[in-house]
Amino acid sequence: MSESYPHFFCDCCSNVIRRESDYHAMREGEDPAVLLARVREDLPACCCGGRFRPGEAPKCPNCRSVFKHEHDELRRLEDPVMILMDGAVFYDETGPRRIYRIEPDSGLKLRQLVRASFRCFGRFRSS
């Protein structure tokens, strides 16, 4: 079972953040409603100009349609499936970490690219 929870998508793009501190708070039994309220206040801005928010979902990289989730934001705190869209940036406590690409020539296998030259790395702020 994956431990990719809780994770939160940007309200403008498909970038996603997962922070160890939120995961440990859940594992230690913090009330989910309290955790959600705290997280809502301190999620950082995304490098695209949007904000990470509870309840957001990934978007189609072509038409930006939202892939809606069947559960509300409180129930989604424990959702272990984190969808990484083509070109999405994965964040953790330190900021942007990885860019993901889908390579059709390798059977749509997800490959992690080296973090390095991505224009938003220097623009990450936790506020």
N, C-alpha and C positions, 0 to 999 in steps of 0.2 A: 504494500500500500504506500502510495506517495505521501510525503509529508510537506506538500507544497501549499499548506494553508497557514494562516489566512493570507490571501493575496488580493491585490486591488488593482483594477485597471484605470487608466487615464480616461477622463471624460471627453477627450478630443481624438485620441488615437488608440492603438492597441498595445502600447507599452504597459508593462505590469511591474508591480513592486511586491516583494515578499521580504519581510523583516524578521530576523530571528527573535527580536524582543517581543513582537506580537505573538509569534509561535509559542515562546516560553510562557507568556502570560496566559495563553489558552491552556497549555499543558499543566500549569500550576493551578488551574481552576478559577481564574478570574471570571466573574460574571460576564457572559457574552454581551449583554446590553451595555454594561459599563465599558467593556473593552471597545465596543463599536463606537460609543460616544467619544472615548479618548482618542481612538484612531482617526475618527472624522476630523478632529481638531489639529492633529499633528502630522497628517500625511503631507509629503512635500509636493512641490510643483514638478511637472514633467518638463523635459527639455523641449517639447513641442510647443509649450506655452499653456497647456492645459494643466489640470490637477488630478492627482490620484484621488479617487473617491470610492467609498463603499457602495456597492450596488451597480457600479459600472460594468460593462461587458466589452469583450473584444469587438472590433469593427472590421468589416471587409476591407482589405487593403486597396481594392479597386473602386468600389462605390461607396464605401464608408457606412454601409448598412450595419446596424447593431445586431450581433448574435445574442438575442435575449436569453436570459437564464430563467429556468422554471421556478427558482426559489427566491425569496426576499433576501435582503442584504444580511439580516441576522442569521438566517439558516446557512447562507453561503460562507459564513466565517469558517465552517468546517469542511468546505468543499475541497477535496484533495487534488482535483484536476485543474491544473493551470494551463490554459490554452495559450500557446505562443504562436502568433501569426507571423507570416513571412515579413521580415524586416523589423519585427518588434524588438524593443530594447528591454532587457530584464534589469531591474534595479534591486539593490539591497540597501542596508543602512548607509553604505558609503557612497551610493549614487549609481549611475549606469554601469553595468558590468559586462553585458554581452549583447551582441546583435545576432539575431537568428535569421537564417535564410533557408528556404526550401529549395532543394536542388532537384528539378524534375529528372535530370539524367541519372540520378542515383536512386530511383524509385521513391521519390518524395521523402527521402530520409532527411531528418532534421540534423543540421550540422552547426556546431557552434563556431563562430568566427572569432578570431583573436580580438580581444578588446584593445583598442588603441585608437586608431584614427577615426573617431566618430565625433562630429562637430559639437555635440551637446555635452561631452564629458566635462569640459571646463566650465559649463554653465549650470551645473547642478547645485541647487541650494536646498537646504532642508526647511526653508520657510516659504 
